[in-house]
């Protein structure tokens, strides 16, 4: 009934009732060359180095560029760089920038900008933290050429500049990149194919990107994050809709052009519609997981972490979250299912729910009923269901659970807090990430376990850091596979990260759009929009 009414109701009535968002009313009339998109979550955090939020990374790809990039075959290609060279001993990398690179304020991109950008990124990123001790020095040879000198040969330099992980090494002007990594930047100037419109930005409601008319794209065909980033529209607007049903009806009614991630239960509304295309753009898919806070009880205790892991079953989570098994599969591999470093270790602990085992471990650990604060984002369909299932499983095992509801951006901000749970901290949060973001121990943001320098949750497992360093120092795949097997065992046994399974999402967009690219992130270059 609700769907029929919404589809047939006049737009003005919907606006008066508040079912079409105010941001559409306040925006300028949408021109033929404007793409209006509903993204998977609102954008409130704008610094892609400080924040690892998915939507912030996507924002980064809109306005920034990278020195190198990765194509669909996982090969590293030049992007801002025209070329690079490696010395015979493998200890010196020389990069040369291509012609025509300008920041959005009109100033030229130079070598010092790239060096400063790298240094800021490397202080926070897991791969960067491994690479930094190997670097003897970085220097600008001239305005377009810079060198990185190493204490030992490694190919990690190329990985660092081309990673598509959750914290991408985006290039920024030196004056901005010199912002301490503990602080968010205040100015959003990149050299990418779109410009951020600061005057039109409404945090959590609306983001506007304008075509960068000064951008000089590469000559190659676009391929994931590589090749020519040719913008074929004037503007892209990201808007926030009040709920999922309204979003889908806005797409079907022509009010918006693009829905990044279709709700699984509403897919039938769009599938078969002649005006809409529904497709999976990220074939590798996404994994979802939860994270313990190692700093405070009760999850500073390994046995209690394991008790929680036995209590929560992947199948229960995936059924609630996705529903249709066509779109999901159970998987415990911390480096991705169907990848070179896939592992099945931990299946018994993570895939089925085993409440009896969980109770046994809680008793052995002398659990005293300490409250467990679980963060529950009510506005993010990809992270809304998991906390509810986790809370129910933990309660069944005997945990004292406090499920606290909030919006996704509040969660993204709160998970950074190292305060005790009773003072605004937390014990468990849920997230998700494209599989491509963490294919190995160095690109994964979730695997580092160096205490308070690690990702949110701050696990302290020195053995993991030793293995990550070993992985960086070897090049043979057999040795690397052996190391990743050891890492899988340690990460699962210690509860560093708890996989909840893998799924693929569908993107739906108007048939007015052509040239939409397949990739692990939404890409808005190469898209044309017809008037009809």
C-alpha angles and dihedrals in degrees: 000000000000093000093051093049094047093048094051101036116106113257093238090056090050090051093049089050091050094244093122111056122253090234089073091053094048094047124092113261108286109253124213090257097054121097112208111201136184106211128204092261139001119272116237104138113067105178108092093191097053095038125055093191112137093231091050091053090050089051087052093056089052098059107016133059134209131231091232131007141200124243129210091274091055091250119145115239134180116262116161086005118082090201145333136212133201124209120241092255091051092237102106127058119190119195127191120197119226123243123269100035113148135168116238090257090062099254118127122257111244141182095262089059091056094047092050092046092051093049094052093047094046094057091064106027121087094226091045092052090055092046099046096073089052093058117095094182149331124217141170112240091188137329093292103030132064136168136215116204120200136203089220135012116269138153091217091099090072092046090051094057095042105040118133092195128129091280106045121196095241118180117239136175112279094244089058097038090056089069106116110259088236089066130061118242117251100204125060107205119146137158097235132120095272133048122221112237103219094181092058097043115119108182111239093001114058140005124185126200122188127203112266099230091189094056114118108205124208117258097239123095114265114267117173105304093342134083132030115351097203113177112210100179132061099231144008118206123194111201134183118230123204095240143351096261091054090049094054093045090049089055093047091047094050095247091121133022107212140032111192098203120016116215107251094229092052098047093102089063092064103030110096094015106137093217096052136060119210118194145146107249096177105058094178089060135201135288125212125208145159132235133213124217104236094190100073141036137305096025095044081082115083094209092054091050089053091048089058091047092054091048097055118069123204094216091055091051095046093048091054095042103040107009099191112080088208087080103041145045135185113252135161098189109126090199095048140276116277093016130120092261099045115144134182096205111131097029092128092052100042113028104054123044111243108183094170092057091046091054090048092054093046090054092048090050093049092235106199100200095268110177117257114212111207118188112226119193106203097187100053113080091197094056104026103086102043097067091052092053092044091050092051092049093048092049090051088054093051104265121143100234130195109189107197117196123213140138121281097252091051088053092048089054097041095050088066091063118105092191119119114274091250089058100050100293128112147223104212135016131174128222142157137217140187110265090234090064094072113027093141140019093268101048094044114097092196101056104062109103104186098131118244091004090061128091119284108307091045102221115193110209110145092189090064092053091050091052092048089054090049089051089054092052099050129069104185114103093218091057092045092051090052090051094049090051089055090047092051090054094047095044092050097041092048094042093235090150128359115210116216097188142274132280142168124228130211125230118209124199142164119273085236086078121079132173096043106165129226112236142127089262132043109267120194100186119094091034120127123195121207122211093236 
